[in-house]
Amino acid sequence: MLTYTNRFLALAALVRNLHGNYKQSPSQIILCQIADLRTRIHLIRDMQGLGVMSLLLCVFCTYLLFEDCLQAGKVLFGTSLLLLMFSLFLSILEIRLSVKALDLHLSVIEHDREE
């Protein structure tokens, strides 16, 4: 969860920075970057939501096991693992988008250097 929160905070700072840059000199490139960041922020929001739900179900599962409700505990634990898997899958998607954005920046730098 800490990693997800750190990613979110880094993106929020980047959005604020891009917003300031856009106000100074409007550019279509900045608008495209902001659209990409919006997608990534929504992915992180969903990753966090699924991760939190997974943790809550684990806590409730522990309570059920403590109360000797073994079958219900197993079902909740399995569900929490599925939620965690979905959260991690979204994390992979967000990382791929991040790498794609960084590749774009690197290609612009390489293009500028060649000129």
mmCIF file of the C-alpha atoms, coordinates in Angstrom:
data_MODEL
# 
_entry.id   MODEL 
# 
loop_
_atom_site.group_PDB 
_atom_site.id 
_atom_site.type_symbol 
_atom_site.label_atom_id 
_atom_site.label_alt_id 
_atom_site.label_comp_id 
_atom_site.label_asym_id 
_atom_site.label_entity_id 
_atom_site.label_seq_id 
_atom_site.pdbx_PDB_ins_code 
_atom_site.Cartn_x 
_atom_site.Cartn_y 
_atom_site.Cartn_z 
_atom_site.occupancy 
_atom_site.B_iso_or_equiv 
_atom_site.pdbx_formal_charge 
_atom_site.auth_seq_id 
_atom_site.auth_comp_id 
_atom_site.auth_asym_id 
_atom_site.auth_atom_id 
_atom_site.pdbx_PDB_model_num 
ATOM 1   C CA . MET A 1 1   ? 0.000   0.000   0.000   1.00 0.00 ? 1   MET A CA 1 
ATOM 2   C CA . LEU A 1 2   ? 2.897   2.334   0.735   1.00 0.00 ? 2   LEU A CA 1 
ATOM 3   C CA . THR A 1 3   ? 4.269   1.822   -2.774  1.00 0.00 ? 3   THR A CA 1 
ATOM 4   C CA . TYR A 1 4   ? 0.875   2.586   -4.291  1.00 0.00 ? 4   TYR A CA 1 
ATOM 5   C CA . THR A 1 5   ? 0.570   5.745   -2.200  1.00 0.00 ? 5   THR A CA 1 
ATOM 6   C CA . ASN A 1 6   ? 4.075   6.866   -3.157  1.00 0.00 ? 6   ASN A CA 1 
ATOM 7   C CA . ARG A 1 7   ? 3.247   6.381   -6.837  1.00 0.00 ? 7   ARG A CA 1 
ATOM 8   C CA . PHE A 1 8   ? 0.077   8.395   -6.418  1.00 0.00 ? 8   PHE A CA 1 
ATOM 9   C CA . LEU A 1 9   ? 1.895   11.245  -4.667  1.00 0.00 ? 9   LEU A CA 1 
ATOM 10  C CA . ALA A 1 10  ? 4.605   11.323  -7.349  1.00 0.00 ? 10  ALA A CA 1 
ATOM 11  C CA . LEU A 1 11  ? 1.971   11.512  -10.088 1.00 0.00 ? 11  LEU A CA 1 
ATOM 12  C CA . ALA A 1 12  ? 0.056   14.218  -8.245  1.00 0.00 ? 12  ALA A CA 1 
ATOM 13  C CA . ALA A 1 13  ? 3.227   16.331  -8.062  1.00 0.00 ? 13  ALA A CA 1 
ATOM 14  C CA . LEU A 1 14  ? 3.880   15.718  -11.756 1.00 0.00 ? 14  LEU A CA 1 
ATOM 15  C CA . VAL A 1 15  ? 0.339   16.766  -12.673 1.00 0.00 ? 15  VAL A CA 1 
ATOM 16  C CA . ARG A 1 16  ? 0.715   19.981  -10.684 1.00 0.00 ? 16  ARG A CA 1 
ATOM 17  C CA . ASN A 1 17  ? 4.028   20.669  -12.411 1.00 0.00 ? 17  ASN A CA 1 
ATOM 18  C CA . LEU A 1 18  ? 2.564   20.006  -15.866 1.00 0.00 ? 18  LEU A CA 1 
ATOM 19  C CA . HIS A 1 19  ? -0.404  22.213  -15.046 1.00 0.00 ? 19  HIS A CA 1 
ATOM 20  C CA . GLY A 1 20  ? 1.970   25.079  -14.271 1.00 0.00 ? 20  GLY A CA 1 
ATOM 21  C CA . ASN A 1 21  ? 3.926   24.426  -17.479 1.00 0.00 ? 21  ASN A CA 1 
ATOM 22  C CA . TYR A 1 22  ? 0.711   24.355  -19.487 1.00 0.00 ? 22  TYR A CA 1 
ATOM 23  C CA . LYS A 1 23  ? -0.420  27.698  -18.052 1.00 0.00 ? 23  LYS A CA 1 
ATOM 24  C CA . GLN A 1 24  ? 2.903   29.263  -19.042 1.00 0.00 ? 24  GLN A CA 1 
ATOM 25  C CA . SER A 1 25  ? 3.007   27.795  -22.551 1.00 0.00 ? 25  SER A CA 1 
ATOM 26  C CA . PRO A 1 26  ? 0.000   25.735  -23.691 1.00 0.00 ? 26  PRO A CA 1 
ATOM 27  C CA . SER A 1 27  ? 1.012   22.690  -25.684 1.00 0.00 ? 27  SER A CA 1 
ATOM 28  C CA . GLN A 1 28  ? -0.728  19.662  -27.138 1.00 0.00 ? 28  GLN A CA 1 
ATOM 29  C CA . ILE A 1 29  ? 2.110   17.466  -25.838 1.00 0.00 ? 29  ILE A CA 1 
ATOM 30  C CA . ILE A 1 30  ? 1.411   18.562  -22.272 1.00 0.00 ? 30  ILE A CA 1 
ATOM 31  C CA . LEU A 1 31  ? -2.295  17.848  -22.756 1.00 0.00 ? 31  LEU A CA 1 
ATOM 32  C CA . CYS A 1 32  ? -1.447  14.330  -23.964 1.00 0.00 ? 32  CYS A CA 1 
ATOM 33  C CA . GLN A 1 33  ? 0.827   13.808  -20.963 1.00 0.00 ? 33  GLN A CA 1 
ATOM 34  C CA . ILE A 1 34  ? -1.921  14.959  -18.630 1.00 0.00 ? 34  ILE A CA 1 
ATOM 35  C CA . ALA A 1 35  ? -4.405  12.551  -20.259 1.00 0.00 ? 35  ALA A CA 1 
ATOM 36  C CA . ASP A 1 36  ? -1.918  9.702   -19.762 1.00 0.00 ? 36  ASP A CA 1 
ATOM 37  C CA . LEU A 1 37  ? -1.400  10.723  -16.143 1.00 0.00 ? 37  LEU A CA 1 
ATOM 38  C CA . ARG A 1 38  ? -5.169  10.755  -15.584 1.00 0.00 ? 38  ARG A CA 1 
ATOM 39  C CA . THR A 1 39  ? -5.332  7.132   -16.722 1.00 0.00 ? 39  THR A CA 1 
ATOM 40  C CA . ARG A 1 40  ? -2.429  6.201   -14.463 1.00 0.00 ? 40  ARG A CA 1 
ATOM 41  C CA . ILE A 1 41  ? -3.965  7.999   -11.477 1.00 0.00 ? 41  ILE A CA 1 
ATOM 42  C CA . HIS A 1 42  ? -7.233  6.120   -11.974 1.00 0.00 ? 42  HIS A CA 1 
ATOM 43  C CA . LEU A 1 43  ? -5.330  2.833   -12.171 1.00 0.00 ? 43  LEU A CA 1 
ATOM 44  C CA . ILE A 1 44  ? -3.547  3.639   -8.919  1.00 0.00 ? 44  ILE A CA 1 
ATOM 45  C CA . ARG A 1 45  ? -6.863  4.573   -7.290  1.00 0.00 ? 45  ARG A CA 1 
ATOM 46  C CA . ASP A 1 46  ? -8.264  1.196   -8.325  1.00 0.00 ? 46  ASP A CA 1 
ATOM 47  C CA . MET A 1 47  ? -5.088  -0.598  -7.200  1.00 0.00 ? 47  MET A CA 1 
ATOM 48  C CA . GLN A 1 48  ? -5.374  1.037   -3.795  1.00 0.00 ? 48  GLN A CA 1 
ATOM 49  C CA . GLY A 1 49  ? -9.080  0.237   -3.508  1.00 0.00 ? 49  GLY A CA 1 
ATOM 50  C CA . LEU A 1 50  ? -8.548  -3.433  -4.331  1.00 0.00 ? 50  LEU A CA 1 
ATOM 51  C CA . GLY A 1 51  ? -5.550  -3.614  -1.991  1.00 0.00 ? 51  GLY A CA 1 
ATOM 52  C CA . VAL A 1 52  ? -7.498  -2.075  0.884   1.00 0.00 ? 52  VAL A CA 1 
ATOM 53  C CA . MET A 1 53  ? -10.447 -4.412  0.290   1.00 0.00 ? 53  MET A CA 1 
ATOM 54  C CA . SER A 1 54  ? -8.024  -7.341  0.271   1.00 0.00 ? 54  SER A CA 1 
ATOM 55  C CA . LEU A 1 55  ? -6.558  -6.281  3.613   1.00 0.00 ? 55  LEU A CA 1 
ATOM 56  C CA . LEU A 1 56  ? -9.997  -5.724  5.142   1.00 0.00 ? 56  LEU A CA 1 
ATOM 57  C CA . LEU A 1 57  ? -11.121 -9.179  4.059   1.00 0.00 ? 57  LEU A CA 1 
ATOM 58  C CA . CYS A 1 58  ? -7.944  -10.671 5.548   1.00 0.00 ? 58  CYS A CA 1 
ATOM 59  C CA . VAL A 1 59  ? -8.734  -8.978  8.863   1.00 0.00 ? 59  VAL A CA 1 
ATOM 60  C CA . PHE A 1 60  ? -12.309 -10.232 8.781   1.00 0.00 ? 60  PHE A CA 1 
ATOM 61  C CA . CYS A 1 61  ? -11.039 -13.680 7.743   1.00 0.00 ? 61  CYS A CA 1 
ATOM 62  C CA . THR A 1 62  ? -8.760  -13.728 10.795  1.00 0.00 ? 62  THR A CA 1 
ATOM 63  C CA . TYR A 1 63  ? -11.718 -12.864 13.007  1.00 0.00 ? 63  TYR A CA 1 
ATOM 64  C CA . LEU A 1 64  ? -13.796 -15.676 11.477  1.00 0.00 ? 64  LEU A CA 1 
ATOM 65  C CA . LEU A 1 65  ? -10.985 -18.170 11.997  1.00 0.00 ? 65  LEU A CA 1 
ATOM 66  C CA . PHE A 1 66  ? -10.675 -16.980 15.587  1.00 0.00 ? 66  PHE A CA 1 
ATOM 67  C CA . GLU A 1 67  ? -14.417 -17.697 15.976  1.00 0.00 ? 67  GLU A CA 1 
ATOM 68  C CA . ASP A 1 68  ? -13.941 -21.204 14.489  1.00 0.00 ? 68  ASP A CA 1 
ATOM 69  C CA . CYS A 1 69  ? -15.812 -20.381 11.267  1.00 0.00 ? 69  CYS A CA 1 
ATOM 70  C CA . LEU A 1 70  ? -13.300 -22.245 9.134   1.00 0.00 ? 70  LEU A CA 1 
ATOM 71  C CA . GLN A 1 71  ? -15.279 -22.474 5.874   1.00 0.00 ? 71  GLN A CA 1 
ATOM 72  C CA . ALA A 1 72  ? -16.285 -18.794 5.833   1.00 0.00 ? 72  ALA A CA 1 
ATOM 73  C CA . GLY A 1 73  ? -12.693 -17.859 6.713   1.00 0.00 ? 73  GLY A CA 1 
ATOM 74  C CA . LYS A 1 74  ? -11.371 -19.891 3.786   1.00 0.00 ? 74  LYS A CA 1 
ATOM 75  C CA . VAL A 1 75  ? -13.823 -18.254 1.383   1.00 0.00 ? 75  VAL A CA 1 
ATOM 76  C CA . LEU A 1 76  ? -12.916 -14.764 2.584   1.00 0.00 ? 76  LEU A CA 1 
ATOM 77  C CA . PHE A 1 77  ? -9.209  -15.497 2.423   1.00 0.00 ? 77  PHE A CA 1 
ATOM 78  C CA . GLY A 1 78  ? -9.556  -16.804 -1.139  1.00 0.00 ? 78  GLY A CA 1 
ATOM 79  C CA . THR A 1 79  ? -11.515 -13.694 -2.082  1.00 0.00 ? 79  THR A CA 1 
ATOM 80  C CA . SER A 1 80  ? -8.881  -11.460 -0.511  1.00 0.00 ? 80  SER A CA 1 
ATOM 81  C CA . LEU A 1 81  ? -6.188  -13.230 -2.544  1.00 0.00 ? 81  LEU A CA 1 
ATOM 82  C CA . LEU A 1 82  ? -8.164  -12.634 -5.750  1.00 0.00 ? 82  LEU A CA 1 
ATOM 83  C CA . LEU A 1 83  ? -8.518  -8.942  -4.917  1.00 0.00 ? 83  LEU A CA 1 
ATOM 84  C CA . LEU A 1 84  ? -4.793  -8.748  -4.250  1.00 0.00 ? 84  LEU A CA 1 
ATOM 85  C CA . MET A 1 85  ? -4.090  -10.438 -7.600  1.00 0.00 ? 85  MET A CA 1 
ATOM 86  C CA . PHE A 1 86  ? -6.282  -7.906  -9.420  1.00 0.00 ? 86  PHE A CA 1 
ATOM 87  C CA . SER A 1 87  ? -4.539  -5.077  -7.583  1.00 0.00 ? 87  SER A CA 1 
ATOM 88  C CA . LEU A 1 88  ? -1.129  -6.402  -8.633  1.00 0.00 ? 88  LEU A CA 1 
ATOM 89  C CA . PHE A 1 89  ? -2.333  -6.846  -12.227 1.00 0.00 ? 89  PHE A CA 1 
ATOM 90  C CA . LEU A 1 90  ? -3.388  -3.177  -12.300 1.00 0.00 ? 90  LEU A CA 1 
ATOM 91  C CA . SER A 1 91  ? 0.033   -2.331  -10.895 1.00 0.00 ? 91  SER A CA 1 
ATOM 92  C CA . ILE A 1 92  ? 1.643   -4.066  -13.877 1.00 0.00 ? 92  ILE A CA 1 
ATOM 93  C CA . LEU A 1 93  ? -0.561  -2.068  -16.258 1.00 0.00 ? 93  LEU A CA 1 
ATOM 94  C CA . GLU A 1 94  ? 0.368   1.188   -14.535 1.00 0.00 ? 94  GLU A CA 1 
ATOM 95  C CA . ILE A 1 95  ? 4.084   0.336   -14.680 1.00 0.00 ? 95  ILE A CA 1 
ATOM 96  C CA . ARG A 1 96  ? 3.768   -0.393  -18.398 1.00 0.00 ? 96  ARG A CA 1 
ATOM 97  C CA . LEU A 1 97  ? 2.129   3.000   -18.967 1.00 0.00 ? 97  LEU A CA 1 
ATOM 98  C CA . SER A 1 98  ? 4.867   4.650   -16.930 1.00 0.00 ? 98  SER A CA 1 
ATOM 99  C CA . VAL A 1 99  ? 7.605   2.982   -18.981 1.00 0.00 ? 99  VAL A CA 1 
ATOM 100 C CA . LYS A 1 100 ? 5.830   3.990   -22.203 1.00 0.00 ? 100 LYS A CA 1 
ATOM 101 C CA . ALA A 1 101 ? 5.782   7.629   -21.046 1.00 0.00 ? 101 ALA A CA 1 
ATOM 102 C CA . LEU A 1 102 ? 9.464   7.491   -20.098 1.00 0.00 ? 102 LEU A CA 1 
ATOM 103 C CA . ASP A 1 103 ? 10.338  5.977   -23.484 1.00 0.00 ? 103 ASP A CA 1 
ATOM 104 C CA . LEU A 1 104 ? 8.569   8.887   -25.156 1.00 0.00 ? 104 LEU A CA 1 
ATOM 105 C CA . HIS A 1 105 ? 10.625  11.375  -23.132 1.00 0.00 ? 105 HIS A CA 1 
ATOM 106 C CA . LEU A 1 106 ? 13.838  9.532   -23.964 1.00 0.00 ? 106 LEU A CA 1 
ATOM 107 C CA . SER A 1 107 ? 13.033  9.490   -27.673 1.00 0.00 ? 107 SER A CA 1 
ATOM 108 C CA . VAL A 1 108 ? 12.402  13.258  -27.606 1.00 0.00 ? 108 VAL A CA 1 
ATOM 109 C CA . ILE A 1 109 ? 15.765  13.800  -25.896 1.00 0.00 ? 109 ILE A CA 1 
ATOM 110 C CA . GLU A 1 110 ? 17.509  11.567  -28.457 1.00 0.00 ? 110 GLU A CA 1 
ATOM 111 C CA . HIS A 1 111 ? 15.760  13.388  -31.301 1.00 0.00 ? 111 HIS A CA 1 
ATOM 112 C CA . ASP A 1 112 ? 16.787  16.793  -29.927 1.00 0.00 ? 112 ASP A CA 1 
ATOM 113 C CA . ARG A 1 113 ? 20.379  15.625  -29.481 1.00 0.00 ? 113 ARG A CA 1 
ATOM 114 C CA . GLU A 1 114 ? 20.582  14.473  -33.100 1.00 0.00 ? 114 GLU A CA 1 
ATOM 115 C CA . GLU A 1 115 ? 19.544  17.869  -34.415 1.00 0.00 ? 115 GLU A CA 1 
# 
